[in-house]
């Protein structure tokens, strides 16, 4: 028996789903919260802590076990059941240093926070919160800032993406390998 990685109940035949980019082994009741992922083998052994990215399609569940979730409709709550693509796979990721990029772009343009807010038809307090990293920009605000300040706030466009190297020999990452502290 394997525990469901969402609710913790014991299940003999876990289903593999993708929820917000993470692949989980879940019970039949929790399959509606994500997108079914086709597994490469039909065995029940799990590689839930694997660091490799899977490029498999998102069709019906191959774990067996009676009725499949590909025909189940989500009756409310969180996910899109069925075989549709995960919307988080196609979303651009905001750069971790977006606050610094906004501040340096504004200073390079020679604008005060109030002047930039007036030009973008936004409140100066919003610009202040963005530059301090207290709030995230909406897609509309992000487009306005990128256009006016000639900056890129996406994670792919900056120096934020680097290859991670673990000190371990097993090829696994720990949280300490990934986290960047703001105070150091």
ABEGO torsion letter per residue (X at the ends): XBBBAAAGBBBABBBBBBBGGBBBBBBAAAAAABBBBBBABABABBBAABABBBABBBBBBAAEGEBBAAABBBAEEABBBEABBBAAAABBBBBAAAAAAAAAAAAAAGBBAAAAAAAAGBBAAAAAAAAAGABBBBAAAAAAAAAAAGBBABAAABAABBBBBBABAAGBBBAAAABBBAAX
